[in-house]
Amino acid sequence: MDVTILLLWLIVIGFYDNGQHCNALDNGLARTPPMGWLSWERFECNVDCDEDPENCIGDVGYQYVAIDDCWPATERDHNGRLQPDIRRFPNGLKFGLYEDVGRHTCAGLPGCQDHYQLDAETFAEWGVDMIKFDGCNTDVEHYEYGYPAMGRFLNKTGRPIMYSCEWPIYPRAKGVKLVIGNYGMSESEERVQFGMWAIISSPLLMSVDLRAINERSKSLLQNKRVIAINQDPLGAQGRRVINMYNGMLQFWTKPILPRGSFAVAVVYLKQSGYPLETSAKLRDLGIYEAARYRFTEVFDDLEIGILTPHENITCRVDPPGIVLMKAVPLNKRTMTDRKNNANINDLRYFEV
């Protein structure tokens, strides 16, 4: 996944970020973005779990091992049930599978259309913990029935199965998996992807050969400070608050704990040229409730300094590159100070 695809994904996120909210079941699932490993981007249909014993970075929060397309046998059994190829997973991990809303998966194997209830019951019987539900081989108009129907039938099983529904991004854009450590990405591009996935609260689903991952990429995927931003218990998604140079330079903020704190990302998506020095006033980023904030850089845990809402945060960012920061309030403003700031637009979105 190069920076061009990442830019497309951020545009899609911005398109859907219209302030609307939806209700969800309070069943304990996906209160923070799921973390795990998914096979498709790296292995496609060449999945051999017996030869991949180290398919999880388990000590920093990754839980799901998800097999993408091509797990089913070519035919259903005599009762009409899907049949998997035999796979063994390490103990202690949650088990994820792939299926499709259509008559066939993207690789042409049996899909779930006309079998939603049966397949949901089969997944529950197998002890599946996560379902990635793709969108191939059906009419687009069928999405409005098929995706909600599978969700209802999964809920009716009584088993807590995380439903990774691809309806919102299908067919507009793809690219929800981390390809850090895979082919074709520079170190700065990997940092851009991981940092932005943390800010926008995207699932951290790796798709890399963990047997051969280089130490630099492995260290990045294990960076507990970046993961903490993605997994912050507040559950807020980041918002783009400043957009410059036709989207090439963006400022993003995400509320995090402790209360009143923010993660701040400055991302430069230009793929060539020289590093750019840029700055923004804290109040223009929506960071103004406290009198002072301590800023630290997240990737390498570097101290930046203490700033007030009327001061600028200045950083130097590579093309492509990202500066990921954390702002923690040192003391709260008085109620009078808050009233004086009441005219600031809550959306805090600026085109420069």
KEDREN-348154 format. One record per residue: chain; residue in three letters; x, y, z of N, C-alpha, C in turn. Coordinates in steps of 0.02 Angstrom, whole numbers, plus 50000, padded with zeros to 5 digits. Atoms other than C-alpha are relative to their C-alpha. Layout:
NODE  mol  type   n.px   n.py   n.pz  ca.px  ca.py  ca.pz   c.px   c.py   c.pz
NODE    A   Ala      X      Y      Z      X      Y      Z      X      Y      Z
...
***
This chain:
NODE  mol  type   n.px   n.py   n.pz  ca.px  ca.py  ca.pz   c.px   c.py   c.pz
NODE    A   Met  50043  49941  50000  50000  50000  50000  50044  50062  50000
NODE    A   Asp  49958  49941  50001  50088  50159  49944  49961  50060  50024
NODE    A   Val  50031  49941  49972  50051  50337  49996  49942  50024  49957
NODE    A   Thr  50057  49982  50043  49937  50365  49845  49936  49966  50023
NODE    A   Ile  50058  50036  49976  49819  50230  49908  49980  50026  50068
NODE    A   Leu  50016  49972  49934  49832  50300  50085  49962  50065  49992
NODE    A   Leu  50035  49937  50012  49780  50471  50019  49928  49988  49980
NODE    A   Leu  50067  50018  50020  49630  50392  49933  49958  49978  50060
NODE    A   Trp  50035  50024  49940  49583  50306  50097  49982  50058  50045
NODE    A   Leu  50014  49942  49957  49596  50470  50194  49945  50043  49970
NODE    A   Ile  50054  49964  50032  49484  50554  50065  49934  49966  50014
NODE    A   Val  50061  50037  49985  49355  50416  50090  49979  50011  50072
NODE    A   Ile  50015  49987  49930  49367  50438  50279  49969  50069  50008
NODE    A   Gly  50027  49932  49996  49338  50625  50257  49930  50004  49970
NODE    A   Phe  50066  49999  50032  49189  50592  50142  49946  49974  50047
NODE    A   Tyr  50049  50029  49954  49102  50485  50273  49997  50035  50067
NODE    A   Asp  49997  49968  49934  49151  50595  50421  49954  50061  49999
NODE    A   Asn  50049  49946  50004  48990  50698  50421  49966  50014  50066
NODE    A   Gly  50027  49986  49934  48958  50701  50607  49943  49955  50021
NODE    A   Gln  50054  50044  49982  48827  50564  50604  50025  49944  50045
NODE    A   His  49983  50054  49954  48823  50427  50734  49952  49942  49989
NODE    A   Cys  50043  50059  50006  48751  50252  50738  50001  49963  50066
NODE    A   Asn  50005  50041  49940  48698  50133  50874  50034  49933  49988
NODE    A   Ala  49968  50065  50005  48792  49972  50910  49982  49959  50061
NODE    A   Leu  50013  50044  49944  48765  49822  51020  50054  50009  50054
NODE    A   Asp  49953  49997  49945  48846  49835  51191  50016  49929  50022
NODE    A   Asn  49984  50070  49986  48916  49660  51184  50074  49989  50016
NODE    A   Gly  49930  50006  49981  49095  49698  51230  50049  49995  49942
NODE    A   Leu  49956  50008  50058  49163  49679  51052  50018  50067  49969
NODE    A   Ala  49976  49944  50040  49266  49807  50956  49990  50068  50035
NODE    A   Arg  50002  49935  49965  49262  49941  51092  50061  50041  49984
NODE    A   Thr  49942  49968  50031  49435  49981  51027  50013  49963  49935
NODE    A   Pro  49990  50033  50065  49496  49941  50850  50031  49930  50008
NODE    A   Pro  49971  50068  49996  49530  49754  50826  50072  50000  49976
NODE    A   Met  49930  50008  50019  49711  49703  50813  50014  49927  49984
NODE    A   Gly  49985  50070  50016  49778  49548  50729  50039  49994  49935
NODE    A   Trp  49963  50018  50060  49845  49468  50573  49951  49973  49948
NODE    A   Leu  50044  50021  50055  49761  49442  50404  50044  49980  49941
NODE    A   Ser  49955  50031  50049  49831  49339  50262  50001  50033  49931
NODE    A   Trp  50011  49988  50071  49769  49418  50102  50055  50040  49965
NODE    A   Glu  49954  49957  50036  49887  49561  50057  50068  49967  49988
NODE    A   Arg  49934  50032  50007  50041  49454  50084  49997  49932  49965
NODE    A   Phe  50002  50069  50024  49987  49276  50044  49945  49986  49950
NODE    A   Glu  50057  50012  50043  49825  49294  49945  49972  49930  50014
NODE    A   Cys  50028  50066  49988  49766  49114  49921  50054  49949  50021
NODE    A   Asn  49945  50045  49981  49936  49039  49967  50007  50001  50076
NODE    A   Val  50000  50001  49927  49896  49007  50152  50021  49931  50024
NODE    A   Asp  49976  50063  49973  49996  48873  50242  50016  50010  50073
NODE    A   Cys  49991  49986  49929  49970  48888  50430  50050  49953  50032
NODE    A   Asp  49952  50046  49971  50075  48733  50466  50071  50024  49994
NODE    A   Glu  49932  49975  50010  50229  48821  50398  50009  50070  50027
NODE    A   Asp  49996  49932  49975  50192  48986  50486  49984  50002  50075
NODE    A   Pro  50015  50006  49929  50206  48956  50674  50001  50066  50038
NODE    A   Glu  49996  49936  49965  50242  49138  50718  49956  50052  49967
NODE    A   Asn  50046  49955  50036  50087  49220  50646  49963  50047  50046
NODE    A   Cys  50031  49950  49956  50052  49340  50787  50054  50035  50040
NODE    A   Ile  49961  49964  49950  50138  49478  50884  49955  50006  50060
NODE    A   Gly  50052  50009  49950  50046  49427  51040  50007  50040  50064
NODE    A   Asp  49990  49970  49934  50122  49528  51182  49986  50074  50001
NODE    A   Val  50017  49929  49999  50065  49701  51130  49929  50013  49978
NODE    A   Gly  50071  49987  50011  49881  49676  51096  49969  49968  49939
NODE    A   Tyr  50030  50030  50059  49861  49585  50930  49966  49935  50020
NODE    A   Gln  50040  50056  49977  49723  49456  50951  49975  49955  49944
NODE    A   Tyr  50034  50039  50051  49645  49401  50787  50048  49973  49948
NODE    A   Val  49967  50030  50058  49720  49281  50661  49945  49984  49950
NODE    A   Ala  50057  50004  50046  49607  49298  50510  50023  49973  49932
NODE    A   Ile  49987  50028  50066  49612  49189  50355  49954  50034  49950
NODE    A   Asp  50041  49964  50049  49554  49287  50203  49971  49949  49950
NODE    A   Asp  50033  50042  50050  49481  49214  50043  50039  49935  49989
NODE    A   Cys  49972  50065  50020  49513  49034  49985  50006  49950  50057
NODE    A   Trp  50000  50051  49947  49487  48948  50153  49950  49944  49988
NODE    A   Pro  50049  50055  50004  49331  48848  50100  50023  49945  49952
NODE    A   Ala  49995  50052  50051  49331  48682  50011  49961  50022  49939
NODE    A   Thr  50032  49979  50062  49272  48692  49832  49925  49986  49999
NODE    A   Glu  50071  50017  49998  49103  48616  49876  49975  50000  50073
NODE    A   Arg  50031  50008  49935  48982  48622  50023  49990  49926  50015
NODE    A   Asp  50010  50071  49983  48949  48461  50119  49929  49979  49982
NODE    A   His  50065  50026  50022  48794  48352  50095  49942  50034  50035
NODE    A   Asn  50053  49962  49966  48697  48460  50219  49998  50073  49978
NODE    A   Gly  49999  49931  50026  48736  48619  50122  50045  50046  50040
NODE    A   Arg  49957  49958  49959  48862  48680  50251  50067  50012  49966
NODE    A   Leu  49932  49986  50023  49024  48766  50208  50049  49952  50033
NODE    A   Gln  49949  50044  49974  49176  48655  50230  50069  50035  49996
NODE    A   Pro  49934  49969  50003  49346  48725  50280  50055  49949  49983
NODE    A   Asp  49939  50039  49999  49518  48661  50239  50022  49997  50074
NODE    A   Ile  49978  50008  49931  49595  48596  50400  50057  50048  50016
NODE    A   Arg  49948  49953  49979  49695  48731  50489  50006  49997  50076
NODE    A   Arg  49988  49997  49928  49773  48735  50661  50030  50068  50017
NODE    A   Phe  49976  49935  49979  49802  48900  50753  50031  49995  50069
NODE    A   Pro  49969  50000  49934  49912  48938  50902  49947  50011  50054
NODE    A   Asn  50046  49991  49944  49822  48927  51070  50003  50072  50025
NODE    A   Gly  50002  49934  49971  49766  49090  51148  49981  50055  49952
NODE    A   Leu  50019  49949  50048  49722  49182  50987  49928  49991  49979
NODE    A   Lys  50069  50003  50025  49551  49226  50922  50002  49981  49926
NODE    A   Phe  50001  50032  50066  49501  49141  50761  49954  50039  49954
NODE    A   Gly  50039  49963  50049  49445  49243  50612  49996  49964  49934
NODE    A   Leu  50010  50029  50066  49375  49186  50445  49975  50053  49952
NODE    A   Tyr  50024  49957  50055  49331  49264  50279  49939  49968  49968
NODE    A   Glu  50054  50022  50045  49169  49251  50182  49975  50059  49959
NODE    A   Asp  50023  49950  50048  49070  49349  50054  49925  50006  50000
NODE    A   Val  50072  49988  50001  48898  49428  50043  49968  49971  49937
NODE    A   Gly  50027  50023  50064  48880  49361  49865  49996  49924  49994
NODE    A   Arg  50006  50073  50012  48854  49190  49787  50067  49965  50001
NODE    A   His  49932  50027  50000  49042  49165  49773  50047  50051  50032
NODE    A   Thr  49948  49956  49975  49195  49236  49859  50035  50033  49941
NODE    A   Cys  49964  49966  50054  49311  49350  49761  50043  49951  49959
NODE    A   Ala  49961  50051  50035  49412  49194  49715  49957  49947  49968
NODE    A   Gly  50046  50047  50034  49257  49102  49654  49979  49940  50040
NODE    A   Leu  50021  50054  49956  49228  48987  49803  49932  50016  50029
NODE    A   Pro  50069  49988  49977  49058  48967  49889  49994  50060  50045
NODE    A   Gly  50016  49942  49958  48988  49129  49958  49940  49985  50043
NODE    A   Cys  50054  50010  49951  48850  49156  50085  49931  50017  49975
NODE    A   Gln  50066  49980  50023  48709  49225  49979  49954  49939  49996
NODE    A   Asp  50051  50053  49995  48551  49119  50007  50016  49950  50056
NODE    A   His  49982  50046  49946  48638  49035  50156  50019  50039  50064
NODE    A   Tyr  49975  49958  49945  48660  49178  50282  49988  49968  50069
NODE    A   Gln  50015  50027  49934  48573  49096  50431  50040  49936  50012
NODE    A   Leu  49963  50063  49992  48652  48925  50402  50074  50013  50011
NODE    A   Asp  49929  49987  49994  48825  48998  50380  50016  50034  50067
NODE    A   Ala  49989  49968  49935  48809  49109  50534  50000  49948  50056
NODE    A   Glu  50002  50053  49949  48760  48957  50637  50061  49955  49996
NODE    A   Thr  49940  50041  50009  48905  48859  50562  50061  50035  50031
NODE    A   Phe  49944  49963  49971  49029  48996  50610  49999  49997  50076
NODE    A   Ala  50006  50002  49927  48962  48999  50788  50018  49930  50026
NODE    A   Glu  49986  50069  49980  48972  48809  50798  50075  49986  49998
NODE    A   Trp  49928  50010  50006  49154  48814  50742  50040  50040  50051
NODE    A   Gly  49964  49958  49952  49199  48942  50875  50036  50058  49967
NODE    A   Val  49970  49943  50034  49238  49081  50752  49990  50063  50042
NODE    A   Asp  50003  49938  49961  49277  49249  50836  49993  50062  49958
NODE    A   Met  50002  49942  50044  49284  49365  50686  49985  49978  49929
NODE    A   Ile  50016  50013  50070  49209  49367  50511  50014  50062  49959
NODE    A   Lys  49991  49948  50050  49276  49476  50371  49952  49985  49943
NODE    A   Phe  50054  50013  50048  49129  49494  50251  50010  50043  49938
NODE    A   Asp  49982  49966  50062  49180  49540  50073  49937  50015  49958
NODE    A   Gly  50057  49977  50040  49072  49607  49931  50002  49982  49927
NODE    A   Cys  49995  50021  50070  49107  49509  49771  49940  49960  49978
NODE    A   Asn  50045  50047  50033  48992  49420  49650  49928  50004  50023
NODE    A   Thr  50071  49988  49989  48824  49498  49689  49984  50069  49973
NODE    A   Asp  50021  49934  50021  48723  49648  49633  50010  50049  50057
NODE    A   Val  49989  49950  49948  48767  49808  49726  49936  50013  50039
NODE    A   Glu  50063  49989  49966  48582  49828  49766  49987  49948  50055
NODE    A   His  50010  50053  49950  48592  49665  49866  50036  50016  50066
NODE    A   Tyr  49964  49983  49938  48712  49744  49992  49952  50021  50055
NODE    A   Glu  50046  49973  49950  48566  49831  50079  49963  49945  50037
NODE    A   Tyr  50031  50057  49965  48491  49662  50121  50053  49954  50030
NODE    A   Gly  49953  50053  49980  48642  49546  50131  50042  50017  50060
NODE    A   Tyr  49957  49983  49943  48756  49639  50249  49962  50004  50066
NODE    A   Pro  50037  50001  49937  48624  49678  50382  49974  49931  50018
NODE    A   Ala  50027  50067  49985  48551  49503  50365  50053  49957  50034
NODE    A   Met  49948  50039  49967  48718  49421  50406  50012  50024  50070
NODE    A   Gly  49991  49973  49932  48738  49538  50554  49946  49975  50048
NODE    A   Arg  50055  50024  49957  48566  49489  50622  50008  49926  50017
NODE    A   Phe  49994  50072  49988  48598  49303  50602  50060  49984  50044
NODE    A   Leu  49944  50010  49955  48769  49316  50684  49981  50016  50072
NODE    A   Asn  50022  49982  49933  48689  49404  50833  49954  49947  50030
NODE    A   Lys  50047  50050  49975  48555  49271  50846  50034  49936  50024
NODE    A   Thr  49966  50061  49978  48685  49135  50870  50016  50002  50075
NODE    A   Gly  49982  49993  49930  48723  49204  51042  50075  49999  50013
NODE    A   Arg  49927  50000  49992  48911  49191  51011  50026  50070  49982
NODE    A   Pro  49972  49934  50016  49010  49355  51017  50050  49995  49942
NODE    A   Ile  49959  50003  50060  49077  49362  50839  50008  50071  49973
NODE    A   Met  49989  49934  50028  49158  49523  50780  49987  49999  49925
NODE    A   Tyr  50023  49998  50069  49080  49570  50613  50037  50055  49963
NODE    A   Ser  49962  49953  50040  49203  49654  50496  49964  50009  49933
NODE    A   Cys  50044  49989  50057  49076  49721  50371  50033  50048  49951
NODE    A   Glu  49965  49959  50049  49155  49789  50211  49953  50043  49959
NODE    A   Trp  50049  49960  50037  48996  49874  50150  50020  50074  49996
NODE    A   Pro  49986  49928  50004  49052  50053  50197  50056  50017  49952
NODE    A   Ile  49944  49984  50044  49211  50041  50091  49995  49965  49933
NODE    A   Tyr  50006  50040  50061  49145  49932  49950  49945  50030  49956
NODE    A   Pro  49939  50013  50038  49162  49963  49804  50045  50062  49993
NODE    A   Arg  49967  49936  50010  49232  50139  49832  50076  49996  50008
NODE    A   Ala  49928  50002  49987  49403  50099  49905  50018  49939  50041
NODE    A   Lys  49974  50055  49960  49507  49960  49977  50063  50024  50035
NODE    A   Gly  49938  49982  49968  49657  49964  50091  49995  50007  50075
NODE    A   Val  50009  49993  49928  49611  49931  50273  50052  49961  50039
NODE    A   Lys  49951  50043  49966  49758  49815  50311  50068  50034  50004
NODE    A   Leu  49931  49976  49993  49931  49859  50375  50046  49957  49957
NODE    A   Val  49952  50037  50041  50062  49810  50247  50071  50018  50020
NODE    A   Ile  49933  49985  49973  50208  49866  50355  50041  49936  50002
NODE    A   Gly  49957  50059  50004  50353  49746  50326  49990  49960  49937
NODE    A   Asn  50012  50034  50063  50282  49692  50159  50043  50034  49947
NODE    A   Tyr  49959  49973  50054  50355  49738  49989  49978  50071  49982
NODE    A   Gly  50016  49938  50035  50366  49912  49915  49989  50061  50043
NODE    A   Met  50011  49942  49958  50358  50028  50066  50066  50021  50033
NODE    A   Ser  49941  49973  49967  50495  50142  50130  49986  50006  50075
NODE    A   Glu  50009  49991  49927  50525  50172  50316  49952  50057  50015
NODE    A   Ser  50044  49943  49987  50439  50342  50308  49928  49984  49981
NODE    A   Glu  50068  50019  50019  50288  50269  50216  49969  49954  50052
NODE    A   Glu  50026  50044  49947  50271  50134  50349  49979  50040  50061
NODE    A   Arg  50019  49959  49943  50270  50266  50485  49937  50039  49986
NODE    A   Val  50062  49965  50018  50138  50364  50390  49940  49955  50009
NODE    A   Gln  50057  50044  49995  50025  50213  50378  49984  49984  50073
NODE    A   Phe  50013  50020  49931  50046  50159  50559  49974  50059  50042
NODE    A   Gly  50022  49941  49963  50027  50335  50628  49929  50020  49982
NODE    A   Met  50068  49980  50020  49871  50373  50525  49949  49948  50020
NODE    A   Trp  50046  50051  49975  49793  50205  50568  49984  50011  50074
NODE    A   Ala  50011  49986  49929  49816  50254  50751  49953  50059  50008
NODE    A   Ile  50041  49940  49993  49738  50427  50728  49928  49988  49980
NODE    A   Ile  50069  50010  50024  49586  50368  50629  49967  49940  50031
NODE    A   Ser  50028  50058  49964  49559  50218  50744  49982  49943  49953
NODE    A   Ser  50011  50055  50046  49573  50094  50603  50022  49934  50032
NODE    A   Pro  49976  50065  49976  49588  49907  50641  50074  49990  49982
NODE    A   Leu  49929  50014  50012  49771  49856  50657  50006  49927  49980
NODE    A   Leu  49997  50068  50027  49765  49701  50547  50061  49995  49955
NODE    A   Met  49939  50008  50039  49940  49656  50487  49989  49951  49943
NODE    A   Ser  50001  50048  50054  49964  49570  50321  50072  49995  49973
NODE    A   Val  49929  50004  50013  50147  49522  50316  50023  49930  50018
NODE    A   Asp  49969  50064  49982  50255  49365  50321  50040  50012  50063
NODE    A   Leu  49968  49987  49936  50300  49371  50505  50063  49957  50011
NODE    A   Arg  49939  50040  49995  50433  49238  50480  50061  50038  49974
NODE    A   Ala  49945  49966  50033  50536  49357  50375  49999  50075  50010
NODE    A   Ile  50006  49928  49990  50487  49530  50440  50066  50029  50025
NODE    A   Asn  49937  49969  49978  50635  49648  50461  49990  50033  50069
NODE    A   Glu  50003  49975  49931  50677  49717  50633  49970  50069  50003
NODE    A   Arg  50027  49932  49999  50633  49896  50587  49923  50000  49998
NODE    A   Ser  50073  50003  50006  50456  49852  50534  49969  49965  50061
NODE    A   Lys  50024  50034  49941  50434  49731  50679  49997  50047  50060
NODE    A   Ser  49998  49952  49946  50486  49866  50801  49944  50051  49994
NODE    A   Leu  50054  49952  50011  50361  49986  50723  49933  49970  50019
NODE    A   Leu  50063  50033  49984  50218  49862  50737  49992  49987  50075
NODE    A   Gln  50001  50012  49928  50265  49836  50920  50005  50064  50041
NODE    A   Asn  49993  49937  49964  50274  50021  50963  49939  50012  50044
NODE    A   Lys  50057  49998  49954  50165  50026  51118  49971  50070  50007
NODE    A   Arg  50027  49932  49995  50149  50216  51118  49952  50016  49943
NODE    A   Val  50046  49991  50057  50072  50218  50943  49938  49957  50009
NODE    A   Ile  50056  50045  49989  49964  50067  50983  49953  50029  50053
NODE    A   Ala  50042  49971  49947  49902  50157  51141  49954  50054  49973
NODE    A   Ile  50044  49949  50031  49834  50299  51033  49944  49966  49963
NODE    A   Asn  50052  50038  50036  49742  50175  50921  49951  49967  50048
NODE    A   Gln  50040  50038  49953  49678  50076  51071  49975  50041  50058
NODE    A   Asp  50021  49958  49944  49635  50225  51181  49928  49984  50022
NODE    A   Pro  50066  50020  49976  49485  50178  51291  49945  50051  49987
NODE    A   Leu  50052  49950  50014  49396  50342  51252  49961  49982  49936
NODE    A   Gly  50035  50024  50060  49355  50265  51082  49984  50052  49948
NODE    A   Ala  50014  49946  50048  49359  50429  50985  50040  49989  49936
NODE    A   Gln  49965  50002  50064  49404  50435  50801  50029  50068  49985
NODE    A   Gly  49968  49937  50017  49525  50567  50741  49963  50037  49945
NODE    A   Arg  50030  49958  50051  49469  50713  50633  50054  50043  49967
NODE    A   Arg  49956  49954  50035  49559  50812  50500  49978  50071  50016
NODE    A   Val  50019  49933  49979  49563  50991  50563  50032  50054  49957
NODE    A   Ile  49969  49953  50047  49680  51077  50439  50020  49961  49938
NODE    A   Asn  49987  50032  50064  49698  51035  50255  50034  50050  49954
NODE    A   Met  49961  49952  50038  49833  51120  50150  50028  49967  49937
NODE    A   Tyr  49967  50021  50062  49909  51108  49976  49963  49943  49967
NODE    A   Asn  50042  50050  50033  49764  51012  49899  50002  49932  50033
NODE    A   Gly  50002  50062  49963  49767  50881  50035  50067  49968  50012
NODE    A   Met  49934  50030  49991  49953  50849  50029  50025  50008  50072
NODE    A   Leu  49980  49989  49930  49979  50922  50205  49938  50005  50043
NODE    A   Gln  50060  50003  49958  49853  50881  50341  50019  49998  50073
NODE    A   Phe  49996  50006  49928  49835  50906  50528  49939  49962  50024
NODE    A   Trp  50053  50040  49971  49732  50778  50623  50005  50001  50076
NODE    A   Thr  50000  50005  49928  49680  50773  50805  49952  49945  50022
NODE    A   Lys  50042  50053  49971  49607  50634  50912  49999  50008  50076
NODE    A   Pro  50003  49997  49926  49543  50654  51092  50020  49933  50030
NODE    A   Ile  49978  50061  49966  49626  50529  51208  50000  50012  50075
NODE    A   Leu  49994  49995  49928  49642  50493  51393  50074  50013  50018
NODE    A   Pro  50048  49972  49953  49681  50570  51514  49958  50055  49969
NODE    A   Arg  50047  49952  50028  49533  50685  51484  50033  50067  49985
NODE    A   Gly  49971  49937  50021  49577  50842  51389  50063  49993  49959
NODE    A   Ser  49940  50013  50039  49725  50760  51301  49983  49987  49927
NODE    A   Phe  50009  50012  50072  49748  50744  51113  50061  49965  49970
NODE    A   Ala  49948  50021  50047  49848  50645  50988  49996  50046  49940
NODE    A   Val  49997  49954  50056  49904  50758  50847  50045  49971  49946
NODE    A   Ala  49959  50025  50055  49965  50700  50677  50006  50054  49947
NODE    A   Val  49987  49957  50058  50046  50808  50544  50027  49955  49946
NODE    A   Val  49982  50048  50051  50053  50706  50385  50011  50037  49934
NODE    A   Tyr  49981  49970  50064  50139  50757  50222  50002  49944  49949
NODE    A   Leu  50010  50056  50046  50086  50648  50076  50035  50009  49933
NODE    A   Lys  49961  49992  50061  50197  50719  49940  50054  49947  49997
NODE    A   Gln  49954  50057  50005  50308  50580  49874  50070  50018  49979
NODE    A   Ser  49932  49979  50019  50460  50682  49825  50010  50072  50022
NODE    A   Gly  49986  49931  49981  50546  50846  49861  50040  50003  50064
NODE    A   Tyr  49961  49988  49940  50618  50916  50021  49955  50004  50061
NODE    A   Pro  50040  49996  49939  50560  50914  50203  49968  50068  50007
NODE    A   Leu  50039  49939  49993  50430  51044  50246  49995  50019  50074
NODE    A   Glu  50011  49975  49933  50426  51151  50402  49932  50034  50002
NODE    A   Thr  50067  49974  49997  50249  51192  50454  49980  50012  50073
NODE    A   Ser  50022  49985  49932  50156  51259  50606  49926  50016  50000
NODE    A   Ala  50071  49983  49990  49981  51286  50675  49990  50020  50072
NODE    A   Lys  50016  49978  49933  49910  51376  50825  49957  49946  50034
NODE    A   Leu  50036  50053  49965  49844  51257  50957  49925  50011  49999
NODE    A   Arg  50072  49988  49999  49674  51342  50968  49969  49985  49932
NODE    A   Asp  50026  50018  50067  49655  51318  50779  49995  49925  49991
NODE    A   Leu  50006  50073  50001  49679  51132  50810  49945  49976  50047
NODE    A   Gly  50052  50019  49951  49540  51136  50941  50029  49983  50068
NODE    A   Ile  49967  50016  49937  49665  51122  51084  50006  50065  50040
NODE    A   Tyr  50002  49936  49965  49621  51263  51203  49969  49997  50069
NODE    A   Glu  50035  50005  49936  49533  51197  51359  50045  50010  50060
NODE    A   Ala  49952  49992  49944  49690  51200  51468  50044  50061  49987
NODE    A   Ala  49956  49942  50007  49810  51343  51500  50066  49981  49967
NODE    A   Arg  49936  50022  50028  49963  51241  51452  49996  49925  49984
NODE    A   Tyr  49997  50070  50021  49999  51076  51364  50072  49978  49992
NODE    A   Arg  49934  50030  50011  50151  50964  51369  49996  49957  49936
NODE    A   Phe  49998  50036  50064  50192  50899  51193  50059  49952  50000
NODE    A   Thr  49947  50049  50011  50291  50740  51162  49991  49968  49931
NODE    A   Glu  50002  50038  50062  50335  50651  51000  49990  49927  50017
NODE    A   Val  50023  50066  49980  50258  50478  51000  50045  49943  49976
NODE    A   Phe  49962  50056  50027  50362  50365  50887  50062  49985  50041
NODE    A   Asp  49936  50009  49966  50526  50394  50978  49999  50026  50071
NODE    A   Asp  50009  49978  49931  50458  50464  51143  50047  50058  50016
NODE    A   Leu  49957  49941  49991  50545  50633  51126  49961  50058  50030
NODE    A   Glu  50031  49942  49970  50505  50786  51230  50001  50058  49950
NODE    A   Ile  50004  49943  50045  50444  50933  51124  50000  50065  50039
NODE    A   Gly  50003  49940  49960  50398  51064  51254  49931  50014  50025
NODE    A   Ile  50063  49979  49971  50258  51157  51342  49975  50061  49962
NODE    A   Leu  50029  49948  50041  50140  51267  51241  49933  50022  50029
NODE    A   Thr  50067  49974  49982  49987  51377  51273  49957  49998  49937
NODE    A   Pro  50044  50002  50059  49833  51378  51159  50012  50054  49949
NODE    A   His  49987  49945  50046  49890  51542  51082  50068  49995  49966
NODE    A   Glu  49936  50011  50032  50059  51473  51031  49994  49949  49944
NODE    A   Asn  49998  50046  50056  50106  51376  50876  50040  49938  50017
NODE    A   Ile  49960  50060  50000  50163  51196  50867  50034  49997  49931
NODE    A   Thr  49961  49999  50062  50301  51189  50735  50036  49934  49993
NODE    A   Cys  49965  50063  50012  50371  51032  50656  50026  49997  49929
NODE    A   Arg  49969  50012  50066  50475  50973  50509  49981  49929  49980
NODE    A   Val  50026  50065  50020  50399  50831  50409  50026  49983  49930
NODE    A   Asp  49971  50023  50063  50475  50728  50268  49946  49986  49948
NODE    A   Pro  50046  50019  50053  50395  50692  50098  50013  49928  49977
NODE    A   Pro  50058  49997  49956  50308  50574  50128  50023  49990  50072
NODE    A   Gly  49981  50010  49931  50309  50576  50316  49945  50022  50048
NODE    A   Ile  50049  49984  49949  50218  50602  50479  50036  50019  50064
NODE    A   Val  49980  49985  49932  50248  50685  50645  49940  49985  50045
NODE    A   Leu  50054  50021  49956  50142  50603  50780  50016  50024  50070
NODE    A   Met  49987  49969  49935  50125  50696  50945  49943  49986  50048
NODE    A   Lys  50049  50005  49947  50034  50687  51109  50001  50064  50040
NODE    A   Ala  50008  49938  49961  49968  50842  51200  49961  49985  50063
NODE    A   Val  50032  50014  49936  49928  50823  51385  49994  50065  50039
NODE    A   Pro  50009  49937  49963  49853  50969  51485  50036  49997  50067
NODE    A   Leu  49966  49995  49936  49953  51029  51634  49953  50027  50054
NODE    A   Asn  50050  49975  49952  49809  51125  51716  49941  50026  49960
NODE    A   Lys  50061  49980  50033  49629  51167  51674  49990  50075  50000
NODE    A   Arg  50019  49930  50001  49567  51338  51623  49942  50013  50049
NODE    A   Thr  50057  49982  49958  49443  51432  51732  49937  50001  49957
NODE    A   Met  50063  49996  50037  49259  51437  51685  49995  50065  49959
NODE    A   Thr  50001  49937  50037  49281  51621  51634  50039  49994  49935
NODE    A   Asp  49960  50010  50061  49419  51572  51512  49962  49958  49950
NODE    A   Arg  50037  50043  50046  49307  51435  51439  49945  50040  49964
NODE    A   Lys  50053  49959  50030  49163  51559  51412  50029  50047  49947
NODE    A   Asn  49969  49955  50049  49282  51676  51322  50019  49964  49935
NODE    A   Asn  49984  50040  50060  49323  51534  51200  49939  49968  49970
NODE    A   Ala  50061  50035  50021  49141  51484  51172  49983  50012  49927
NODE    A   Asn  50017  49985  50070  49137  51562  50998  50041  49958  49951
NODE    A   Ile  49960  50042  50046  49261  51435  50928  49957  49945  49972
NODE    A   Asn  50041  50051  50034  49180  51320  50801  50021  49931  50023
NODE    A   Asp  49984  50067  49975  49168  51144  50872  50029  49954  49946
NODE    A   Leu  49975  50043  50054  49201  51067  50701  50074  50013  49987
NODE    A   Arg  49930  49983  50006  49367  51160  50688  50032  49972  49936
NODE    A   Tyr  49974  50023  50065  49393  51122  50504  50021  50060  49959
NODE    A   Phe  49974  49942  50035  49500  51241  50402  50029  49979  49933
NODE    A   Glu  49967  50007  50064  49546  51251  50219  50049  50058  49993
NODE    A   Val  49950  49948  50003  49709  51347  50199  50025  50007  49928
***
